[in-house]
Amino acid sequence: MISRTLCGAAAAIALMGAASSASATTVDFDSLTSVSTGSGTPAASAVLTDDLANLGVVFGRAGVSAGVAVISFLSEYVSAPNAIAGLEADGSFKTFAASDIYFNFVDPANSSVAGTTSSVAFDLGDTGGDVDNFLISVYDVKDNLLEARNVSSSSFSNQVFALAGMHRFHIDFDDLSTAGYFLDNLEFGNVISAIPVPGALPLMLSGLAGLGFVGRRRRRG
């Protein structure tokens, strides 16, 4: 009886995990308020920081970047109508949409808790014909580097990442080579709360112990 109960519980957990991992979120920024220039300081209504925390993503990094701005101007540069560009720590654009972009994942139910995902994709660059150079760095919740990817492209390129435990992204743009770039169509898999295993393990063990206790009571009955 106990073995059947445990197997049933394990199967249910496995099915829940499969359903969660299958869900994905895509943010195309098209329905958001935008600005039409990549220089100066954008209007606050077009700036994103924790505005999408309920989806599991936050933009910016304390002391380095004040977030991103939703921008829409020349159709030959942006996957219509909107994309995002990075901001400096003071909330302004660097040169012309040339600031680095930072974003990280949080628990959609509690943005004060770090989150992780195992799949991320986005379009990066522009279609201006010049070569844009990037270093994309991916970190886990302990700030360990999971991947460093160098990208050079003269048009939008689709960047896809499939790594367990991805928490933070830094897109470092080589602004010495070209004018600017954009990020669009951000897609990520199910964001889960980054609860340390030692903290979660006692809960799981206590649950299994409870199942064992119920089984013993039934045999005695």
N, C-alpha and C positions, 0 to 999 in steps of 0.2 A: 504493500500500500504506500509506504513512504517513498519507495523508488519511483512509483508511478506518479505520485504527487510532485516530487522534485523534477522529474522529466517534463511533466506538464508545465510547471512553473518556468523551467529553462526554455521550453519551446515558446511560451508566451513572451518571455523577455526577448528571445531571438527575433520573433515576429515584430515586436515593437521597435527593435533596433533597425530592422530592415525597412520598416515604414518610415522611420525618422530619417534615415540616410537617403531615402528616395526623394525627400522634399528638397526643393531648391528655390532660391529667391533671386529675382533679376531686377536690378534698378537701372532704368534707362535715363532717368533725370528729366524726361521730356515734359512731365506735367508740373514741374517745379518752377518757381519764379527765377528768372535769369537776368543777367546783364549782357550788354552787347559789346563790351570791350574787355581786353585782357591786360589793361594797364591801370595804374592808380589804385584806389581803394574801392572795392565793390560795395553796393548797398547791402546793409545787414540782412535784408529780406532774401538775398540770393546766396547767402553764406550758409554752409552746412557744417555743423559740428556733431552734436548728439541728436540732431533732428530725426534721424532714422534708427535710433537706438532700439526702438520697438521691433525693428527687423533684425537687429543683431549686429549693426555696424556703426562705428563712430569715426569721424574724420578729424585730423589734426594731431598734434603732439605738443604737450606743454613745453613752453619755452622755445619751441622751434617753429611750429606752424599753428596758425589760428584756424585751421580747417581748410575747406575748399570752397570755391565759388562756382555756381552753376552759370554757364556762359553759352551764349548763342549769338553768332554773328554771321560770318561768311559760310555759306553752305558747302563750299569746296573744302573747308577745313574741318567741319564738324558733322558727325553722323546726326542728321537733322532730327529735331531742331536743337537739342541741348546736349552738353557734355560737362565735365568738371575740370577745373584747373586749380593747382595748388596755391596756397597763400603763405606769405611770410609770417613771422611771429607777431608783427604789428598789424596784421590783417590786410596788407597790401599785396598786389601782384609784384613779382620780381621781373624787371624788364617787361617782356610781353608774354604773359602766361608761361613763365619759365621756372616757377617755384617747384620744389619737390612736393610730392604728394605722400601723405601718411594716412593710413587707416588701420583700425584694429577691430576685433570682434568682441562683443559683450553678450552676456546672457540676455536674450530678448525680454525675459520676464523681470530682470533686475540688472539695469545697466551698470550698477556698481560692482558687479561680479564679472570677471574676465570670461570670455567665451573662446571656443576654438571650433574650427571646421576642417574638413578633409578635402574640400574641393573649392577652388576659386578660379574665376576666369574674367577677363576684361579686355576691351579694345584700347590700345594705347598708341599715341602719336598724332599725326595729322596727314593730310594729303597735299601738302604744299610742295612736294617734290624734293625738298632738302633732306639730308640724312640726319635723323634724330638718334642720339646715343643715350642709353639708360643703363643703370645698374639697379635691378629689382632685388631687394633683400627681404627674406621671409623669416620671421622669428616665432618661437613658441612662447608660452606664458612666462617662462623663466628668462626670456631674452636670449635664448640660445639660437644661433643662426641655423636655420634648416636648409636654406638654399640661397645662393647668390647667382643671379642670372644677368649676363650682359646682353643687351638688345640693341641692334642698329637697324633702322628701317626708314624708308622714305615715304611710307604711307602708314595707315592704321594697321597694326598687327594684333592678332588675337593671342593673348598670353593665357596659358592654361597651367594650373598647378594642382597636383594631386598628392598631398602629403598629410600624414596624420598630425593633428595638434597644431595647425596653423593659427596664430593669434594676431600677429602684427605684420603689416607690409610697409616698406619704405621704397618709394620710387625716386631714385636719385637721378636727376636730369643733368646732362652735360650741356649747360647753357652757353658754354663758350663756342659751341659749334653751330647752333641754330637759334632761331627766335623763340619758339615755344611749342607746346604740345598739349594734349587733352587726354582724359580718360573717359570712357563711355561703356555702357552696357555691362555694368558690374554684376556678376553672377556668383553666388556662393551656395554651398550645400547647407544642410542642417547645422545650426550653431548650437553647441551644447555648452553647458556651464563647466568651467575648468575646475572641478572639485578634485583636490588631491586624492589619490587612491587610498592612502592611509586613513583619511577621514571617512571615505565611503565604505571601506572594507568592514568595519565593525557593524555597520547597519545591515550589510548583506549577511554577515555571519549570524547576527541576532535573528534575522528573518528565517534562516535555515534552521537555527536552533528551535525557533518557535514551531516550525513544521514538524521537527522531530518530536517535540513534546506532545503535539496534537496526535501524532501517530501512536505514541506509547499509550496515551489515554484511551485511544480507540481499541488497541489490543487488549488492554486490561478490562475494558467494558465488554 
